[in-house]
């Protein structure tokens, strides 16, 4: 009979709980996602994240760098690494934007296998005088030019052999004949055609730039948090058609391009673009503090904290709702942790009436392509008030220095109340 009593008690608790008992609605549907290649030079690994690059920086210092023919000198490979922090274009170190040296991601990234990823690289082809000016240089051509892109697990700084030994996540290559006749009729006649070997002929756009769109086959539809990923980009030229000559020669008369119209990137679709860790509403000294942990699998920088919103519905709505954000995108050891957002409602000062209140949290990702939502609760019963977390569990109010602690490390509730109250007074 004891289990009947336990079941009855649980049912009674559920029936008596306020209507604001919560839940999380973290998205799990296919979401278009772009990873940008912040290619500053060819000598150092470049950061890869969901943050679009500041093209103004490249107008000044440029990434339109020349490659070097690899006759005895291998200079046809560049590497990217995953960073769970932002690239700070407004803060330069050694002439380059600052980015966090710590590598990785914040959580497993689930790739949508139904959508083929595509990597985009952009080339500016020059003649052997080094010219690309119309009317001054010679017609330019790169027969049988191949670009290969590979993503593997592993993101630690170390030998290339170690990175190349990681599990293949996705990869692919494209071979084409690149041609720039310096004249629109010439390019128009060649564009869309194929060479004798069946490979396409690519011609430049109105900016004189050729787009290499490289389709990638997904081998493993998961980027693990434990290993993250590294990216390798190779290019070579093999007009012979002999497979043994692949990767032997890299054409020197081309440049990689990054500008406002040509952003090197990887477009894909993932299933978990943004999520809420927890919603923790707690009462202290007549004040409701709603503490939430929000994140993206790419890293906390990918959460649009400026547009995170909390709505409180019930017998009354807040006249004033303060907010404090802690987003540790730049902090050593914390830039992959959840951003913490806390709202403060002084409901006793506003004489909020008794009743059940619903808390609705909406969290967009940086690109604005997806939103995580969550619901929690808050109840006022005369002189008593308490919150309910995202699982519908009652959170006992704080009395003095006692009571249930917030999940935020190091957050002392009375200090937070005082700090946020001061912030409200300054507004």
VEXPANU-112936 format. One record per residue (C-alpha): residue number from 1; residue in three letters; chain; x, y negated, z. Coordinates in nm, 4 decimals. Layout:
<rs>
[NUM,"ala","A",[X,Y,Z]],
...
</rs>
This chain:
<rs>
[1,"unk","A",[0.0000,0.0000,0.0000]],
[2,"unk","A",[0.2951,-0.2359,0.0497]],
[3,"unk","A",[0.3470,-0.2920,-0.3200]],
[4,"unk","A",[-0.0185,-0.3921,-0.3547]],
[5,"unk","A",[0.0323,-0.6505,-0.0834]],
[6,"unk","A",[0.3440,-0.7809,-0.2587]],
[7,"unk","A",[0.1628,-0.8028,-0.5940]],
[8,"unk","A",[-0.1285,-0.9824,-0.4348]],
[9,"unk","A",[0.1059,-1.2293,-0.2681]],
[10,"unk","A",[0.2824,-1.3007,-0.5978]],
[11,"unk","A",[-0.0494,-1.3484,-0.7758]],
[12,"unk","A",[-0.1685,-1.5844,-0.5071]],
[13,"unk","A",[0.1515,-1.7863,-0.5295]],
[14,"unk","A",[0.1120,-1.8140,-0.9056]],
[15,"unk","A",[-0.2493,-1.9258,-0.8745]],
[16,"unk","A",[-0.1673,-2.1811,-0.6093]],
[17,"unk","A",[0.1348,-2.3260,-0.7898]],
[18,"unk","A",[0.0794,-2.6694,-0.9437]],
[19,"unk","A",[-0.0013,-2.6843,-1.3129]],
[20,"unk","A",[0.3439,-2.8254,-1.3825]],
[21,"unk","A",[0.5107,-2.4842,-1.3409]],
[22,"unk","A",[0.7824,-2.4923,-1.6005]],
[23,"unk","A",[0.9372,-2.3283,-1.9001]],
[24,"unk","A",[1.2156,-2.3823,-2.1523]],
[25,"unk","A",[1.1661,-2.3967,-2.5274]],
[26,"unk","A",[1.5201,-2.3741,-2.6625]],
[27,"unk","A",[1.5062,-2.3569,-3.0433]],
[28,"unk","A",[1.5921,-2.0266,-3.2120]],
[29,"unk","A",[1.4895,-2.0996,-3.5699]],
[30,"unk","A",[1.7225,-2.1584,-3.8690]],
[31,"unk","A",[1.8703,-2.5078,-3.8496]],
[32,"unk","A",[2.0894,-2.6696,-4.1186]],
[33,"unk","A",[2.4277,-2.7500,-3.9669]],
[34,"unk","A",[2.7330,-2.9285,-4.1049]],
[35,"unk","A",[3.0892,-2.8899,-3.9774]],
[36,"unk","A",[3.3133,-3.1747,-4.0911]],
[37,"unk","A",[3.6853,-3.1390,-4.1691]],
[38,"unk","A",[3.8747,-3.4321,-4.0167]],
[39,"unk","A",[4.1811,-3.3933,-4.2414]],
[40,"unk","A",[4.4336,-3.6560,-4.1336]],
[41,"unk","A",[4.7381,-3.4972,-4.2971]],
[42,"unk","A",[4.8647,-3.1644,-4.4264]],
[43,"unk","A",[5.1274,-3.1149,-4.1586]],
[44,"unk","A",[4.9057,-3.0553,-3.8568]],
[45,"unk","A",[4.5890,-2.8530,-3.7952]],
[46,"unk","A",[4.2824,-3.0727,-3.8317]],
[47,"unk","A",[3.9823,-3.0788,-3.5949]],
[48,"unk","A",[3.6498,-2.9356,-3.7097]],
[49,"unk","A",[3.3196,-3.0349,-3.5471]],
[50,"unk","A",[2.9668,-3.1562,-3.6231]],
[51,"unk","A",[3.0651,-3.5232,-3.6005]],
[52,"unk","A",[3.0815,-3.7003,-3.9365]],
[53,"unk","A",[3.4140,-3.8699,-3.9922]],
[54,"unk","A",[3.4606,-4.2459,-3.9927]],
[55,"unk","A",[3.5451,-4.3011,-4.3599]],
[56,"unk","A",[3.6738,-4.6503,-4.2814]],
[57,"unk","A",[3.9757,-4.4940,-4.1133]],
[58,"unk","A",[4.0680,-4.3088,-4.4307]],
[59,"unk","A",[4.0373,-4.6242,-4.6378]],
[60,"unk","A",[4.3245,-4.7621,-4.4310]],
[61,"unk","A",[4.5563,-4.4677,-4.3702]],
[62,"unk","A",[4.4028,-4.2266,-4.6151]],
[63,"unk","A",[4.3931,-3.8543,-4.6643]],
[64,"unk","A",[4.4418,-3.8799,-5.0410]],
[65,"unk","A",[4.7717,-3.7034,-4.9959]],
[66,"unk","A",[4.9629,-3.5270,-5.2765]],
[67,"unk","A",[5.0363,-3.1582,-5.2579]],
[68,"unk","A",[5.3805,-3.0298,-5.3514]],
[69,"unk","A",[5.4475,-2.7663,-5.6151]],
[70,"unk","A",[5.5321,-2.4467,-5.4323]],
[71,"unk","A",[5.8303,-2.3351,-5.6401]],
[72,"unk","A",[6.0187,-2.1932,-5.3465]],
[73,"unk","A",[5.8245,-2.4161,-5.1031]],
[74,"unk","A",[5.4898,-2.2989,-4.9716]],
[75,"unk","A",[5.2734,-2.6047,-4.9193]],
[76,"unk","A",[4.9303,-2.4899,-5.0274]],
[77,"unk","A",[4.7685,-2.4023,-4.6933]],
[78,"unk","A",[4.6031,-2.6272,-4.4371]],
[79,"unk","A",[4.4368,-2.5148,-4.1162]],
[80,"unk","A",[4.1499,-2.6426,-3.9036]],
[81,"unk","A",[4.0555,-2.5686,-3.5468]],
[82,"unk","A",[3.7325,-2.5915,-3.3525]],
[83,"unk","A",[3.7108,-2.8638,-3.0913]],
[84,"unk","A",[3.4217,-2.8980,-2.8480]],
[85,"unk","A",[3.4981,-3.2672,-2.8017]],
[86,"unk","A",[3.4589,-3.5720,-3.0261]],
[87,"unk","A",[3.7157,-3.7267,-3.2586]],
[88,"unk","A",[3.7658,-4.0808,-3.1275]],
[89,"unk","A",[3.8139,-4.2995,-3.4337]],
[90,"unk","A",[3.8089,-4.6091,-3.2152]],
[91,"unk","A",[4.1106,-4.4914,-3.0132]],
[92,"unk","A",[4.4329,-4.4266,-3.2063]],
[93,"unk","A",[4.7334,-4.2269,-3.0887]],
[94,"unk","A",[5.0402,-4.2164,-3.3144]],
[95,"unk","A",[4.8311,-4.3670,-3.5922]],
[96,"unk","A",[4.5622,-4.1002,-3.5785]],
[97,"unk","A",[4.2296,-4.0823,-3.3959]],
[98,"unk","A",[4.2466,-3.9223,-3.0545]],
[99,"unk","A",[4.0861,-3.5836,-3.0016]],
[100,"unk","A",[4.1005,-3.3428,-2.7114]],
[101,"unk","A",[4.3753,-3.0801,-2.7376]],
[102,"unk","A",[4.1550,-2.8208,-2.5709]],
[103,"unk","A",[3.9989,-2.5943,-2.8294]],
[104,"unk","A",[3.6846,-2.3867,-2.8322]],
[105,"unk","A",[3.3068,-2.4080,-2.8272]],
[106,"unk","A",[3.0534,-2.4196,-2.5447]],
[107,"unk","A",[2.8527,-2.1046,-2.6213]],
[108,"unk","A",[2.8153,-1.8304,-2.8801]],
[109,"unk","A",[2.7005,-1.9718,-3.2144]],
[110,"unk","A",[2.4448,-1.7518,-3.3891]],
[111,"unk","A",[2.4764,-1.7841,-3.7661]],
[112,"unk","A",[2.1675,-1.7449,-3.9820]],
[113,"unk","A",[2.2732,-1.4686,-4.2266]],
[114,"unk","A",[1.9861,-1.5514,-4.4633]],
[115,"unk","A",[2.1517,-1.8791,-4.5671]],
[116,"unk","A",[2.4861,-1.8601,-4.7442]],
[117,"unk","A",[2.7437,-2.1036,-4.6059]],
[118,"unk","A",[2.9195,-2.3292,-4.8567]],
[119,"unk","A",[3.2473,-2.5165,-4.8047]],
[120,"unk","A",[3.3108,-2.8385,-4.9987]],
[121,"unk","A",[3.6568,-2.9685,-5.0926]],
[122,"unk","A",[3.7312,-3.2609,-5.3246]],
[123,"unk","A",[4.0228,-3.3005,-5.5675]],
[124,"unk","A",[4.1675,-3.5920,-5.7589]],
[125,"unk","A",[4.3718,-3.4532,-6.0491]],
[126,"unk","A",[4.6753,-3.6419,-6.1832]],
[127,"unk","A",[4.9000,-3.5966,-6.4858]],
[128,"unk","A",[5.2661,-3.5051,-6.4548]],
[129,"unk","A",[5.3638,-3.8732,-6.4419]],
[130,"unk","A",[5.1604,-3.8943,-6.1212]],
[131,"unk","A",[4.9031,-4.1205,-6.2841]],
[132,"unk","A",[4.5267,-4.0947,-6.2600]],
[133,"unk","A",[4.4391,-4.4318,-6.4106]],
[134,"unk","A",[4.2112,-4.4252,-6.7117]],
[135,"unk","A",[4.3857,-4.5406,-7.0252]],
[136,"unk","A",[4.7329,-4.5182,-6.8700]],
[137,"unk","A",[4.7825,-4.1523,-6.7955]],
[138,"unk","A",[4.7588,-3.8369,-7.0009]],
[139,"unk","A",[4.4641,-3.5994,-6.9979]],
[140,"unk","A",[4.4762,-3.3862,-6.6876]],
[141,"unk","A",[4.4045,-3.0166,-6.6494]],
[142,"unk","A",[4.4430,-2.7466,-6.3895]],
[143,"unk","A",[4.3682,-2.4136,-6.5560]],
[144,"unk","A",[4.2613,-2.1241,-6.3330]],
[145,"unk","A",[4.2730,-2.3232,-6.0107]],
[146,"unk","A",[4.1509,-2.1362,-5.7007]],
[147,"unk","A",[4.0360,-2.2691,-5.3641]],
[148,"unk","A",[3.9865,-2.0170,-5.0836]],
[149,"unk","A",[3.8264,-2.0835,-4.7433]],
[150,"unk","A",[3.8373,-1.8401,-4.4514]],
[151,"unk","A",[3.6925,-1.8608,-4.0995]],
[152,"unk","A",[3.8165,-1.6139,-3.8371]],
[153,"unk","A",[3.7882,-1.5716,-3.4633]],
[154,"unk","A",[4.0737,-1.7051,-3.2560]],
[155,"unk","A",[4.1553,-2.0665,-3.1850]],
[156,"unk","A",[4.4683,-2.0681,-2.9727]],
[157,"unk","A",[4.7754,-2.2641,-3.0714]],
[158,"unk","A",[5.0261,-2.0110,-3.1960]],
[159,"unk","A",[5.1819,-1.8364,-3.4957]],
[160,"unk","A",[4.9830,-1.8293,-3.8186]],
[161,"unk","A",[5.0010,-1.4508,-3.8172]],
[162,"unk","A",[4.8070,-1.4456,-3.4921]],
[163,"unk","A",[4.5315,-1.6658,-3.6335]],
[164,"unk","A",[4.5146,-1.4570,-3.9513]],
[165,"unk","A",[4.4665,-1.1426,-3.7436]],
[166,"unk","A",[4.1334,-1.2607,-3.6016]],
[167,"unk","A",[3.8027,-1.0983,-3.6945]],
[168,"unk","A",[3.6660,-1.2331,-4.0212]],
[169,"unk","A",[3.3529,-1.4436,-3.9665]],
[170,"unk","A",[3.3061,-1.5714,-4.3203]],
[171,"unk","A",[3.5153,-1.6279,-4.6284]],
[172,"unk","A",[3.5138,-1.6826,-5.0005]],
[173,"unk","A",[3.6921,-1.8410,-5.2939]],
[174,"unk","A",[3.6185,-2.0103,-5.6236]],
[175,"unk","A",[3.8290,-2.0210,-5.9388]],
[176,"unk","A",[3.7657,-2.2850,-6.2033]],
[177,"unk","A",[3.9378,-2.4767,-6.4810]],
[178,"unk","A",[3.9671,-2.8412,-6.3772]],
[179,"unk","A",[3.9784,-3.1004,-6.6525]],
[180,"unk","A",[3.9783,-3.4805,-6.6710]],
[181,"unk","A",[3.9992,-3.6233,-7.0221]],
[182,"unk","A",[3.9846,-3.9843,-6.8944]],
[183,"unk","A",[3.6880,-4.0467,-7.1229]],
[184,"unk","A",[3.3215,-3.9840,-7.0487]],
[185,"unk","A",[3.2446,-3.8164,-7.3860]],
[186,"unk","A",[3.5342,-3.5771,-7.3369]],
[187,"unk","A",[3.4300,-3.4892,-6.9838]],
[188,"unk","A",[3.0638,-3.4624,-7.0784]],
[189,"unk","A",[3.1479,-3.2157,-7.3545]],
[190,"unk","A",[3.3549,-2.9963,-7.1203]],
[191,"unk","A",[3.1350,-3.0158,-6.8100]],
[192,"unk","A",[2.9105,-2.7173,-6.7571]],
[193,"unk","A",[3.1104,-2.5025,-6.9994]],
[194,"unk","A",[3.3089,-2.1894,-6.9188]],
[195,"unk","A",[3.6551,-2.0839,-7.0187]],
[196,"unk","A",[3.7437,-1.7671,-7.2112]],
[197,"unk","A",[3.7806,-1.5829,-6.8818]],
[198,"unk","A",[3.4249,-1.6742,-6.7757]],
[199,"unk","A",[3.5305,-1.9207,-6.5065]],
[200,"unk","A",[3.3552,-2.2602,-6.5098]],
[201,"unk","A",[3.5102,-2.5847,-6.6285]],
[202,"unk","A",[3.4831,-2.8592,-6.3658]],
[203,"unk","A",[3.5055,-3.2270,-6.4586]],
[204,"unk","A",[3.5251,-3.5323,-6.2302]],
[205,"unk","A",[3.2320,-3.7435,-6.1231]],
[206,"unk","A",[3.2062,-4.1180,-6.1756]],
[207,"unk","A",[3.4703,-4.1650,-5.9034]],
[208,"unk","A",[3.7216,-3.9417,-6.0810]],
[209,"unk","A",[3.6852,-3.6697,-5.8181]],
[210,"unk","A",[3.6177,-3.3009,-5.8733]],
[211,"unk","A",[3.4016,-3.1102,-5.6254]],
[212,"unk","A",[3.4941,-2.7540,-5.5335]],
[213,"unk","A",[3.1914,-2.5891,-5.3745]],
[214,"unk","A",[3.3075,-2.2564,-5.2325]],
[215,"unk","A",[3.0324,-2.0071,-5.1370]],
[216,"unk","A",[3.1218,-1.8018,-4.8311]],
[217,"unk","A",[3.0064,-1.4506,-4.7460]],
[218,"unk","A",[2.9158,-1.3949,-4.3806]],
[219,"unk","A",[3.0930,-1.0914,-4.2346]],
[220,"unk","A",[2.9998,-1.1476,-3.8704]],
[221,"unk","A",[2.6900,-1.3601,-3.7890]],
[222,"unk","A",[2.8304,-1.4729,-3.4536]],
[223,"unk","A",[3.1033,-1.7158,-3.3537]],
[224,"unk","A",[3.1924,-1.6014,-3.0002]],
[225,"unk","A",[3.2535,-1.8557,-2.7276]],
[226,"unk","A",[3.5408,-1.6456,-2.5947]],
[227,"unk","A",[3.7431,-1.6704,-2.9180]],
[228,"unk","A",[3.5839,-1.9609,-3.1060]],
[229,"unk","A",[3.7134,-1.9952,-3.4631]],
[230,"unk","A",[3.9901,-2.1229,-3.6845]],
[231,"unk","A",[3.9618,-2.2322,-4.0453]],
[232,"unk","A",[4.2142,-2.1699,-4.3217]],
[233,"unk","A",[4.2070,-2.3410,-4.6638]],
[234,"unk","A",[4.4361,-2.2235,-4.9466]],
[235,"unk","A",[4.4715,-2.3327,-5.3062]],
[236,"unk","A",[4.6793,-2.1872,-5.5880]],
[237,"unk","A",[4.6939,-2.1646,-5.9654]],
[238,"unk","A",[4.7207,-1.8436,-6.1678]],
[239,"unk","A",[4.6583,-1.8839,-6.5414]],
[240,"unk","A",[4.8092,-1.5402,-6.6122]],
[241,"unk","A",[4.5072,-1.3447,-6.4919]],
[242,"unk","A",[4.7456,-1.0991,-6.3254]],
[243,"unk","A",[4.6245,-1.0484,-5.9640]],
[244,"unk","A",[4.9835,-1.0007,-5.8512]],
[245,"unk","A",[5.0417,-1.3696,-5.9316]],
[246,"unk","A",[4.7724,-1.4906,-5.6934]],
[247,"unk","A",[4.9026,-1.7109,-5.4130]],
[248,"unk","A",[5.2370,-1.7550,-5.5895]],
[249,"unk","A",[5.2147,-2.1082,-5.7264]],
[250,"unk","A",[5.0413,-2.4248,-5.6045]],
[251,"unk","A",[4.9876,-2.7066,-5.8513]],
[252,"unk","A",[5.1533,-3.0308,-5.7487]],
[253,"unk","A",[4.9462,-3.2747,-5.9528]],
[254,"unk","A",[4.6353,-3.2986,-5.7398]],
[255,"unk","A",[4.5241,-3.4713,-5.4233]],
[256,"unk","A",[4.2643,-3.3850,-5.1634]],
[257,"unk","A",[4.0086,-3.6633,-5.1275]],
[258,"unk","A",[3.8091,-3.7882,-4.8292]],
[259,"unk","A",[3.5915,-4.0971,-4.8719]],
[260,"unk","A",[3.2333,-4.2108,-4.8258]],
[261,"unk","A",[3.1105,-4.0138,-5.1257]],
[262,"unk","A",[3.3240,-3.7042,-5.0684]],
[263,"unk","A",[3.3215,-3.5512,-4.7212]],
[264,"unk","A",[3.5098,-3.2202,-4.6833]],
[265,"unk","A",[3.2762,-2.9992,-4.4867]],
[266,"unk","A",[3.1110,-2.6631,-4.4295]],
[267,"unk","A",[2.7337,-2.6400,-4.4588]],
[268,"unk","A",[2.5606,-2.3482,-4.2906]],
[269,"unk","A",[2.2535,-2.2590,-4.0862]],
[270,"unk","A",[2.2546,-2.1547,-3.7214]],
[271,"unk","A",[1.9860,-2.0294,-3.4843]],
[272,"unk","A",[2.0726,-2.2037,-3.1545]],
[273,"unk","A",[2.1654,-2.5669,-3.2237]],
[274,"unk","A",[2.0824,-2.7194,-2.8825]],
[275,"unk","A",[1.9617,-2.5925,-2.5451]],
[276,"unk","A",[1.8604,-2.6851,-2.1917]],
[277,"unk","A",[2.0390,-2.5075,-1.9077]],
[278,"unk","A",[1.8110,-2.6126,-1.6247]],
[279,"unk","A",[1.5621,-2.8713,-1.4981]],
[280,"unk","A",[1.5852,-2.9322,-1.1253]],
[281,"unk","A",[1.3318,-3.1802,-0.9791]],
[282,"unk","A",[1.3929,-3.2556,-0.6126]],
[283,"unk","A",[1.2423,-3.4951,-0.3598]],
[284,"unk","A",[1.4514,-3.7021,-0.1188]],
[285,"unk","A",[1.3448,-4.0046,0.0857]],
[286,"unk","A",[1.0308,-4.0709,-0.1149]],
[287,"unk","A",[1.2185,-4.0449,-0.4421]],
[288,"unk","A",[1.1928,-3.7837,-0.7167]],
[289,"unk","A",[1.5230,-3.6934,-0.8794]],
[290,"unk","A",[1.4959,-3.4855,-1.1956]],
[291,"unk","A",[1.8331,-3.3322,-1.2711]],
[292,"unk","A",[1.8843,-3.1545,-1.6066]],
[293,"unk","A",[2.1732,-2.9727,-1.7735]],
[294,"unk","A",[2.1726,-2.9938,-2.1552]],
[295,"unk","A",[2.4217,-2.8682,-2.4137]],
[296,"unk","A",[2.4973,-2.7537,-2.7672]],
[297,"unk","A",[2.6962,-2.4416,-2.8557]],
[298,"unk","A",[2.9422,-2.6673,-3.0407]],
[299,"unk","A",[3.0131,-2.8689,-2.7241]],
[300,"unk","A",[2.8547,-3.1342,-2.5090]],
[301,"unk","A",[2.9469,-3.4110,-2.7582]],
[302,"unk","A",[2.6871,-3.2608,-2.9957]],
[303,"unk","A",[2.3973,-3.3489,-2.7611]],
[304,"unk","A",[2.2357,-3.6846,-2.8378]],
[305,"unk","A",[2.2133,-3.7940,-2.4739]],
[306,"unk","A",[2.1138,-4.1476,-2.5755]],
[307,"unk","A",[1.7836,-4.0082,-2.7010]],
[308,"unk","A",[1.7119,-3.7459,-2.4348]],
[309,"unk","A",[1.3672,-3.8270,-2.2970]],
[310,"unk","A",[1.1652,-3.7374,-1.9895]],
[311,"unk","A",[0.7899,-3.7853,-1.9697]],
[312,"unk","A",[0.6037,-3.7596,-1.6372]],
[313,"unk","A",[0.2296,-3.7053,-1.6681]],
[314,"unk","A",[-0.0217,-3.6778,-1.3858]],
[315,"unk","A",[-0.2440,-3.8951,-1.1683]],
[316,"unk","A",[0.0073,-4.1759,-1.2260]],
[317,"unk","A",[0.3010,-4.2508,-1.4550]],
[318,"unk","A",[0.6258,-4.4121,-1.3397]],
[319,"unk","A",[0.6418,-4.7891,-1.3572]],
[320,"unk","A",[1.0208,-4.7668,-1.3548]],
[321,"unk","A",[1.2383,-4.4637,-1.4242]],
[322,"unk","A",[1.6153,-4.4927,-1.3782]],
[323,"unk","A",[1.8591,-4.2608,-1.5520]],
[324,"unk","A",[2.2238,-4.1641,-1.5037]],
[325,"unk","A",[2.4167,-3.9611,-1.7639]],
[326,"unk","A",[2.7338,-3.7583,-1.7085]],
[327,"unk","A",[2.8656,-3.6274,-2.0410]],
[328,"unk","A",[3.2128,-3.4843,-1.9903]],
[329,"unk","A",[3.3106,-3.4782,-2.3571]],
[330,"unk","A",[3.6565,-3.6219,-2.2803]],
[331,"unk","A",[3.7340,-3.4611,-1.9428]],
[332,"unk","A",[3.9966,-3.1890,-1.9234]],
[333,"unk","A",[3.8342,-2.8522,-1.8593]],
[334,"unk","A",[3.4798,-2.9931,-1.8748]],
[335,"unk","A",[3.4230,-3.1094,-2.2337]],
[336,"unk","A",[3.2439,-2.7832,-2.3176]],
[337,"unk","A",[3.0218,-2.7949,-2.0088]],
[338,"unk","A",[2.6621,-2.9115,-2.0082]],
[339,"unk","A",[2.5892,-3.2817,-2.0051]],
[340,"unk","A",[2.4035,-3.3750,-1.6867]],
[341,"unk","A",[2.1177,-3.6235,-1.6979]],
[342,"unk","A",[1.9362,-3.7381,-1.3835]],
[343,"unk","A",[1.6211,-3.9506,-1.3643]],
[344,"unk","A",[1.5031,-4.1293,-1.0509]],
[345,"unk","A",[1.1430,-4.2185,-0.9731]],
[346,"unk","A",[1.0692,-4.4008,-0.6457]],
[347,"unk","A",[0.7169,-4.2637,-0.6335]],
[348,"unk","A",[0.6488,-4.3641,-0.2698]],
[349,"unk","A",[0.7372,-4.7265,-0.3419]],
[350,"unk","A",[0.4957,-4.7156,-0.6354]],
[351,"unk","A",[0.2303,-4.5497,-0.4166]],
[352,"unk","A",[0.1795,-4.2623,-0.6588]],
[353,"unk","A",[-0.1377,-4.0694,-0.5667]],
[354,"unk","A",[-0.1526,-3.7040,-0.4653]],
[355,"unk","A",[-0.1841,-3.4449,-0.7381]],
[356,"unk","A",[0.0068,-3.2282,-0.9801]],
[357,"unk","A",[0.2515,-3.3851,-1.2250]],
[358,"unk","A",[0.4077,-3.2352,-1.5366]],
[359,"unk","A",[0.7655,-3.3158,-1.6354]],
[360,"unk","A",[0.8428,-3.2861,-2.0077]],
[361,"unk","A",[1.2056,-3.2986,-2.1254]],
[362,"unk","A",[1.3095,-3.3324,-2.4932]],
[363,"unk","A",[1.6755,-3.2992,-2.5975]],
[364,"unk","A",[1.7879,-3.3600,-2.9603]],
[365,"unk","A",[2.1192,-3.2578,-3.1098]],
[366,"unk","A",[2.3600,-3.5095,-3.2629]],
[367,"unk","A",[2.2353,-3.4568,-3.6182]],
[368,"unk","A",[1.8700,-3.4928,-3.5150]],
[369,"unk","A",[1.7848,-3.1653,-3.6864]],
[370,"unk","A",[1.6591,-2.9833,-3.3780]],
[371,"unk","A",[1.5154,-3.0497,-3.0330]],
[372,"unk","A",[1.5135,-2.8388,-2.7181]],
[373,"unk","A",[1.2207,-2.8905,-2.4853]],
[374,"unk","A",[1.1518,-2.7968,-2.1278]],
[375,"unk","A",[0.8782,-2.8326,-1.8724]],
[376,"unk","A",[0.8938,-2.8513,-1.4967]],
[377,"unk","A",[0.6583,-2.9703,-1.2249]],
[378,"unk","A",[0.6151,-3.2088,-0.9352]],
[379,"unk","A",[0.3445,-3.2145,-0.6690]],
[380,"unk","A",[0.2374,-3.4754,-0.4150]],
[381,"unk","A",[0.0236,-3.3474,-0.1304]],
[382,"unk","A",[-0.0328,-3.6423,0.1002]],
[383,"unk","A",[0.2891,-3.6954,0.2915]],
[384,"unk","A",[0.4424,-3.3860,0.1383]],
[385,"unk","A",[0.6009,-3.3710,-0.2074]],
[386,"unk","A",[0.8122,-3.1118,-0.3869]],
[387,"unk","A",[0.9342,-3.0156,-0.7323]],
[388,"unk","A",[0.9159,-2.6995,-0.9396]],
[389,"unk","A",[1.2062,-2.6040,-1.1651]],
[390,"unk","A",[1.1915,-2.4727,-1.5228]],
[391,"unk","A",[1.1049,-2.1261,-1.3899]],
[392,"unk","A",[0.8193,-2.2574,-1.1750]],
[393,"unk","A",[1.0110,-2.2052,-0.8502]],
[394,"unk","A",[0.9372,-2.4504,-0.5678]],
[395,"unk","A",[1.2294,-2.6733,-0.4742]],
[396,"unk","A",[1.2033,-2.7780,-0.1135]],
[397,"unk","A",[1.2409,-3.1512,-0.0459]],
[398,"unk","A",[1.5590,-3.2826,0.1090]],
[399,"unk","A",[1.5302,-3.3874,0.4724]],
[400,"unk","A",[1.8297,-3.5838,0.5850]],
[401,"unk","A",[2.1359,-3.3872,0.4767]],
[402,"unk","A",[1.9615,-3.0505,0.4680]],
[403,"unk","A",[1.7650,-2.8706,0.2030]],
[404,"unk","A",[1.8375,-2.6903,-0.1220]],
[405,"unk","A",[2.1348,-2.8319,-0.3090]],
[406,"unk","A",[2.1241,-2.9411,-0.6708]],
[407,"unk","A",[2.3024,-2.7173,-0.9196]],
[408,"unk","A",[2.5236,-3.0080,-1.0161]],
[409,"unk","A",[2.8679,-2.9534,-0.8599]],
[410,"unk","A",[2.9625,-3.2192,-0.6101]],
[411,"unk","A",[2.6326,-3.4090,-0.6272]],
[412,"unk","A",[2.5254,-3.5148,-0.2816]],
[413,"unk","A",[2.1584,-3.6066,-0.2949]],
[414,"unk","A",[2.1594,-3.9004,-0.0510]],
[415,"unk","A",[2.4587,-4.0580,-0.2262]],
[416,"unk","A",[2.2951,-4.0115,-0.5651]],
[417,"unk","A",[1.9724,-4.1693,-0.4410]],
[418,"unk","A",[2.1623,-4.4725,-0.3156]],
[419,"unk","A",[2.3720,-4.5026,-0.6321]],
[420,"unk","A",[2.0740,-4.4769,-0.8630]],
[421,"unk","A",[1.8716,-4.7176,-0.6517]],
[422,"unk","A",[2.1578,-4.9664,-0.6868]],
[423,"unk","A",[2.1631,-4.9084,-1.0620]],
[424,"unk","A",[1.7906,-4.9807,-1.0755]],
[425,"unk","A",[1.8383,-5.3053,-0.8859]],
[426,"unk","A",[2.1005,-5.4171,-1.1407]],
[427,"unk","A",[1.8652,-5.3638,-1.4372]],
</rs>
